[in-house]
Amino acid sequence: MNMLLLKYSIVKMKTLISIFVIAITISAFGQKSTMELIFTADNNGQHVPLDSILIENLTQGGDTSLYAPDTILVLDYVASIGNNETIEENTFSVSQNYPNPFRGKTEINLNLPQKDEIKIAIRDILGRELAHYENTLNRGNHSFAFYSGNEKYYFLTVTGKQTNKTIKMLSLNRETIFGEKCKVVYNGYESNNISYKSHQASNSFGFNLGNELEYTVYSEIGERTIISSPTGSQTYTFQYASGVPCPGIPIVTDIDGNTYNTVQIGNQCWMAENLKTTTYRNGNPIPNITNDSIWRNLTTGAYAWYGNDINWRDLYGGLYNWHTTVCANGLCPLGWHVPTDDEWTTLTNFIGGTVSPHGNELKSCRQVNSPLGDTCNTTEHPRWNQNSDDWGTDDFGFSALPGGNRNSFGTFNGIDIGGNWWSSSGNSSTNAWYRSLYYFNGFVEAGDKNKIKGFSVRCLRN
């Protein structure tokens, strides 16, 4: 009898454990977690009020917007499980206007599950109707353009037989195309919603852990962008001030006694000038190799002045092979290091990416025939070569200058044409990652080159 009771107890316990495990599994995979992303902005220590924040999912597609005074985005997510819902063809949907904020003109998409009598009304913040559209539309996706008047905020309401939806739109420049009048224009019709799904916006903004998001904030003094892959709640501070020295570290001195200005960009503290030390941090000299054949066979650290001419030293800094950047003797001053490839990416993500014009935003404004005038317009070195389409604007105080390079054969080229900067990250036994800027475009080039090459170096605060 006792044996039977014991067996029954064991079976019952196993059953309870199985139910408990199943419950935990369902809970783990069936519940969504949340994170809060807080957005704020600063201009040289002063808070900057934000008009709106555009959040775009670069991985999945889709976007959403926040409007003042709301500056907190709450994201629901499931780790490693896709939850990006798409707009079904049998759903009444109105996209957030795109772009938003906008200048003069913006577009809206409407998806109808069936033929319907549609009314579109545009109102200002006081509720006054400014524009109106009314028609019977077939099932499918319909596109509209809205041309603003001189208001800042607009509310667009779409009404059908069974439902209605309102979106909020923000105009940046308040410049009108049709005088002071607003206008809604019908753009066209598609019998399916494929194109609409690429514009999903806030109606179906999906997010999974690991997705790359782009945040663009708008204020009275301009816009700023950060790209990030959030893994938890955090605060993003957008810096409007440019050329601000690192707090408490306006200059840094290397072991040779050379001094360098610093600049705070996001959460990173950078040297604002190219390195020109001839000595490692531990006091050992860095070999100055002038012979081409010796240079191209090196597997240890070395440096050169452009063209083996020391007169370029104070203008563009030194050119170092990659082996110098990872030497245990230490290339950068104490408390500083050669940035990794990921740290370079952090910089370009902060300024908005690597496409034009973000490269121009890192360049020094010193350029031949610069349209910015004053000291930016110069033929004196250091400076960038002339280009009528792309010029340095130095939005962040990075002040990049084109120091050229020493190639794998040991010869020099590219002074005033391009700047090349090493990362400390190798990619193979022969190549390592770098960043480049050129006078003839506004891109930040990222790639890997032979470790023998002589490139400029910027140091980053630990």
C-alpha positions in Angstrom: 0.0 0.0 0.0 2.8 2.4 0.9 4.6 1.5 -2.3 1.5 2.4 -4.3 1.2 5.7 -2.6 4.8 6.5 -3.2 4.5 5.7 -6.9 1.4 7.9 -7.1 3.2 10.8 -5.4 6.2 10.5 -7.7 3.9 10.5 -10.8 1.9 13.5 -9.4 5.1 15.4 -8.7 6.5 14.8 -12.3 3.2 16.0 -13.7 3.3 19.2 -11.7 6.9 19.8 -12.7 6.0 19.3 -16.3 3.1 21.8 -16.0 5.4 24.3 -14.3 8.0 24.0 -17.0 5.4 24.4 -19.8 4.0 27.5 -18.0 7.5 29.0 -17.7 8.1 28.3 -21.4 4.8 29.9 -22.5 5.5 32.9 -20.2 9.0 33.3 -21.7 7.9 33.2 -25.3 4.4 34.6 -25.1 5.0 37.8 -23.1 6.5 40.9 -24.5 9.1 43.0 -22.7 9.2 46.8 -22.8 11.9 49.4 -22.9 11.8 53.2 -22.6 13.9 55.4 -24.9 14.1 59.0 -23.7 15.2 61.8 -26.0 16.6 65.1 -24.9 18.9 67.7 -26.5 21.7 70.0 -25.3 23.3 73.1 -26.7 26.5 74.0 -24.8 24.9 73.1 -21.5 21.5 74.5 -22.2 18.4 72.3 -22.7 17.0 72.4 -26.2 13.2 71.9 -26.5 12.3 69.4 -29.2 9.5 69.8 -31.6 9.4 66.1 -32.6 11.4 62.9 -32.9 11.3 60.6 -36.0 12.2 57.0 -35.2 12.9 54.7 -38.2 13.6 51.0 -38.0 16.4 50.5 -40.5 16.3 46.7 -40.1 12.6 45.9 -40.5 11.4 49.1 -42.1 8.6 51.3 -40.7 8.8 54.5 -38.7 7.0 56.3 -35.9 7.1 59.9 -34.5 6.8 61.6 -31.1 5.6 65.2 -30.7 6.3 67.7 -28.0 5.9 67.5 -25.1 6.1 63.7 -25.5 9.8 62.7 -25.7 9.6 59.1 -24.5 9.1 56.1 -26.7 7.9 52.8 -25.2 8.9 49.8 -27.2 7.3 46.3 -26.9 9.6 43.6 -28.1 10.2 39.8 -28.0 13.9 38.8 -28.0 14.9 36.7 -31.1 11.2 36.3 -32.3 9.9 38.4 -35.1 6.9 40.4 -34.3 6.7 43.0 -37.0 3.1 43.0 -38.0 2.2 44.0 -41.5 -0.9 45.9 -42.6 -3.5 43.4 -43.9 -5.4 44.1 -47.0 -8.7 43.9 -45.1 -7.7 46.6 -42.6 -8.6 50.3 -42.7 -5.3 52.1 -42.2 -3.9 55.6 -42.5 -0.1 56.0 -42.5 1.8 58.7 -40.7 2.6 61.3 -43.2 6.1 61.0 -44.7 8.3 62.9 -44.2 7.3 64.2 -40.8 8.3 66.9 -39.9 8.1 68.3 -43.5 8.8 71.4 -45.4 5.9 72.5 -47.7 4.8 69.1 -48.9 4.3 65.7 -47.3 2.5 62.5 -48.4 -0.1 60.2 -46.7 -1.2 56.7 -47.7 -4.7 55.3 -47.1 -5.5 51.6 -47.3 -9.2 50.6 -47.8 -10.4 47.0 -47.3 -13.5 47.8 -49.5 -15.0 50.5 -51.5 -15.9 53.4 -49.3 -17.0 57.1 -49.1 -14.0 58.9 -47.7 -13.7 62.4 -46.2 -10.4 63.9 -45.4 -10.3 67.1 -43.3 -7.2 69.1 -42.3 -7.5 71.2 -39.2 -5.2 73.5 -37.2 -4.5 73.2 -33.5 -7.6 75.3 -32.8 -9.8 72.9 -34.7 -10.5 75.2 -37.7 -10.8 73.3 -41.0 -8.2 74.4 -43.5 -8.6 71.9 -46.3 -11.1 69.2 -47.4 -11.2 66.2 -49.7 -14.2 64.0 -50.3 -14.7 61.1 -52.8 -15.8 57.5 -53.2 -12.7 55.3 -53.4 -12.1 51.7 -54.4 -10.6 49.0 -52.3 -6.8 49.3 -52.1 -4.0 51.7 -51.4 -4.5 55.4 -52.1 -1.8 58.1 -51.9 -2.4 61.8 -51.1 -0.1 64.9 -51.0 -0.7 67.6 -48.5 0.6 71.2 -49.1 0.9 73.2 -45.9 -0.1 76.8 -45.2 1.6 78.9 -42.5 0.7 76.8 -39.5 3.1 74.7 -37.5 0.8 71.8 -36.5 -1.9 70.1 -38.6 -4.4 67.4 -37.8 -5.5 65.2 -40.7 -8.6 63.1 -40.1 -9.8 60.4 -42.5 -13.4 59.3 -42.1 -15.2 56.3 -43.7 -18.5 54.6 -43.1 -17.3 52.4 -40.3 -14.2 54.2 -38.8 -12.0 57.3 -38.7 -8.4 58.0 -37.8 -6.4 61.2 -37.1 -2.7 61.8 -37.4 -0.7 64.8 -36.3 1.7 66.5 -38.8 4.5 69.0 -38.1 5.6 71.7 -40.6 9.1 73.0 -40.1 9.5 76.1 -42.3 5.9 77.3 -42.6 6.6 78.4 -46.1 3.5 78.1 -48.3 3.2 76.8 -51.9 -0.4 78.0 -52.5 -0.2 81.3 -50.6 -1.6 80.9 -47.1 -4.0 78.1 -48.2 -3.6 74.4 -47.5 -4.3 71.8 -50.1 -4.9 68.1 -50.3 -4.1 66.4 -53.7 -5.0 62.9 -54.7 -1.8 61.2 -56.1 -3.0 57.8 -57.2 -4.3 54.3 -56.6 -2.9 50.8 -56.3 -5.1 47.7 -56.0 -2.8 46.2 -53.4 -0.9 47.5 -50.4 2.6 46.4 -51.2 4.0 49.9 -51.5 2.1 51.0 -48.4 3.8 48.3 -46.3 7.1 50.1 -46.8 5.6 53.2 -45.2 4.0 51.5 -42.2 4.9 54.3 -39.8 3.4 54.4 -36.3 0.3 52.3 -37.2 2.5 49.1 -37.2 6.0 50.0 -35.9 7.7 46.7 -35.2 10.8 46.2 -33.1 13.0 43.2 -32.2 16.1 43.2 -30.1 19.1 43.8 -32.4 17.2 46.0 -34.8 19.0 49.2 -35.9 17.0 52.3 -35.3 17.7 55.8 -36.6 16.5 58.7 -34.4 16.1 62.2 -35.9 15.1 65.1 -33.6 13.8 68.4 -34.8 14.0 71.7 -33.0 13.9 75.4 -33.7 17.7 75.4 -34.2 17.9 72.4 -36.5 18.0 68.7 -36.6 20.3 66.0 -35.3 20.5 62.2 -35.9 21.7 59.2 -33.9 21.8 55.5 -35.1 21.6 52.9 -32.4 20.6 49.3 -31.6 19.0 49.6 -28.2 19.0 46.5 -25.9 17.3 48.2 -22.9 15.9 51.5 -21.6 18.3 54.4 -22.1 18.5 58.2 -22.7 19.7 59.7 -25.9 21.1 63.3 -25.7 21.5 65.1 -29.0 24.3 67.7 -29.0 23.7 70.9 -30.9 26.9 72.6 -29.9 29.8 72.0 -32.2 33.5 72.3 -31.5 33.1 72.0 -27.7 36.2 70.8 -26.0 36.0 67.7 -23.9 34.9 68.6 -20.3 37.9 69.3 -18.2 40.3 68.3 -21.0 40.5 71.1 -23.5 43.9 70.0 -24.7 46.1 66.9 -24.5 49.9 66.6 -24.7 51.8 63.7 -26.1 55.2 62.4 -24.9 57.1 64.7 -27.4 55.3 67.8 -25.9 53.0 68.3 -28.8 49.6 69.7 -27.8 46.3 68.9 -29.4 42.8 70.4 -29.1 40.0 68.1 -28.1 36.4 67.9 -29.1 33.4 66.2 -27.4 31.2 64.4 -30.0 28.3 62.6 -28.4 29.7 60.5 -25.5 33.2 60.4 -27.1 36.2 62.6 -26.5 38.4 62.9 -29.6 41.6 64.7 -30.5 40.6 67.5 -32.9 44.0 67.2 -34.8 46.1 64.4 -36.3 48.7 62.8 -34.2 52.4 63.8 -34.9 54.4 62.1 -32.1 57.7 60.4 -33.0 57.9 58.6 -29.7 55.9 55.8 -28.2 54.2 56.4 -24.9 56.8 54.3 -23.0 59.6 56.5 -24.3 60.9 54.3 -27.2 61.4 56.1 -30.5 59.1 55.2 -33.4 61.3 54.4 -36.4 61.2 57.1 -39.1 61.5 55.1 -42.4 62.3 57.1 -45.5 63.4 54.3 -47.8 60.6 52.9 -49.9 61.8 49.3 -50.1 62.3 49.1 -46.4 58.8 50.6 -45.7 57.0 48.1 -47.9 58.6 45.1 -46.1 57.9 46.3 -42.5 56.0 44.1 -40.1 56.6 46.4 -37.1 55.7 50.0 -36.4 57.0 53.0 -38.3 56.1 56.5 -39.3 56.9 59.1 -42.0 56.2 62.7 -42.8 54.4 63.2 -46.1 57.0 63.1 -49.0 59.6 62.6 -46.2 59.3 66.4 -45.8 59.1 67.5 -42.1 57.5 70.8 -43.2 54.2 68.9 -43.5 54.4 67.8 -39.9 52.5 70.6 -38.2 50.0 71.0 -41.0 48.7 67.4 -41.4 50.5 65.3 -38.7 52.4 62.0 -39.3 51.6 59.0 -41.4 51.8 55.7 -39.4 51.7 52.1 -40.6 49.0 50.0 -38.8 51.6 48.1 -36.8 52.3 51.3 -34.9 48.7 51.6 -33.8 48.7 48.3 -31.9 52.3 48.3 -30.6 52.5 47.4 -26.9 54.7 50.5 -26.4 51.6 52.7 -26.8 51.1 55.2 -29.6 48.6 57.7 -28.0 49.1 59.7 -24.9 48.3 58.2 -21.5 44.6 57.8 -21.1 44.0 57.7 -24.8 44.0 55.0 -27.5 43.7 54.5 -31.3 39.9 53.9 -31.8 38.6 50.5 -32.8 36.4 50.0 -35.9 33.4 49.9 -33.6 34.3 53.2 -32.1 34.6 54.8 -35.5 31.1 53.5 -36.2 29.9 55.0 -33.0 31.1 58.4 -34.3 29.5 58.1 -37.7 26.3 56.8 -36.2 26.1 59.8 -33.9 26.5 62.3 -36.8 23.8 60.5 -38.8 25.7 57.9 -40.9 28.3 57.6 -43.6 26.4 58.9 -46.6 26.7 62.5 -47.9 26.7 65.1 -46.5 27.9 63.5 -43.2 31.5 63.3 -44.5 31.5 67.0 -45.2 30.3 67.6 -41.6 33.5 66.0 -40.3 35.8 67.9 -42.6 37.6 71.1 -41.7 36.0 74.1 -43.5 39.4 75.2 -44.7 39.1 74.7 -48.5 40.0 76.4 -51.8 37.1 78.7 -52.8 34.9 77.5 -49.9 31.5 79.2 -50.1 31.6 79.7 -46.3 34.0 82.5 -46.8 36.2 84.2 -44.2 39.0 81.9 -42.9 37.3 78.9 -44.5 38.1 80.1 -48.0 41.8 79.7 -48.3 44.6 78.4 -50.6 47.0 78.1 -47.7 47.7 74.6 -46.3 46.3 72.9 -44.4 43.1 72.8 -46.5 40.9 70.7 -48.8 41.1 71.0 -52.6 38.3 72.9 -54.4 35.0 71.2 -55.1 31.9 73.1 -56.2 29.5 70.4 -54.8 31.1 69.3 -51.6 32.9 71.3 -49.0 33.7 71.0 -45.3 31.3 72.4 -42.9 32.9 71.1 -39.6 29.6 70.8 -37.9 31.0 68.8 -35.0 34.5 70.3 -34.5 36.3 67.2 -35.8 38.2 69.4 -38.2 39.4 66.5 -40.5 42.2 67.5 -42.9 43.5 65.6 -46.0 47.0 64.4 -45.0 47.2 62.0 -47.9 48.9 58.6 -47.4 52.0 56.5 -48.0 51.0 53.5 -50.1 52.1 49.8 -49.9 55.0 50.5 -52.3 56.3 53.3 -50.0 55.4 56.3 -52.3 53.2 59.2 -51.2 50.0 60.7 -52.7 46.8 62.4 -51.8 47.8 65.5 -49.9 44.9 68.0 -49.9 42.8 65.3 -51.8 42.0 62.8 -49.1 42.4 62.0 -45.4 42.8 58.4 -44.2 42.7 57.3 -40.5 43.5 53.9 -39.0 41.4 52.0 -36.6 43.2 49.5 -34.3 41.0 46.7 -35.6 42.6 44.2 -37.9 40.5 42.4 -40.5 43.0 39.7 -41.7 46.7 38.9 -41.5 47.4 41.6 -44.1 44.6 44.2 -43.8 43.0 46.5 -41.1 40.0 48.7 -41.0 40.2 52.5 -41.7 38.0 55.6 -42.5 38.6 58.0 -45.3 37.3 61.4 -46.5 37.8 62.9 -49.9 37.4 66.4 -51.3 35.2 65.2 -54.3 32.3 63.7 -52.2 30.5 64.0 -48.9 30.8 60.3 -47.8 32.7 58.7 -45.0 34.4 55.7 -46.6 34.9 52.6 -44.4 36.9 49.6 -45.5 40.1 47.6 -45.0 43.6 48.3 -46.4 47.0 46.8 -46.3 48.6 47.3 -42.9 51.8 48.5 -44.6 50.1 51.8 -45.7 50.9 55.0 -43.9 47.7 56.7 -42.6 46.8 59.5 -40.2 45.8 58.7 -36.6 43.3 60.3 -34.3 43.3 59.3 -30.7 40.2 58.7 -28.5 39.9 59.2 -24.8 39.7 55.9 -22.8 
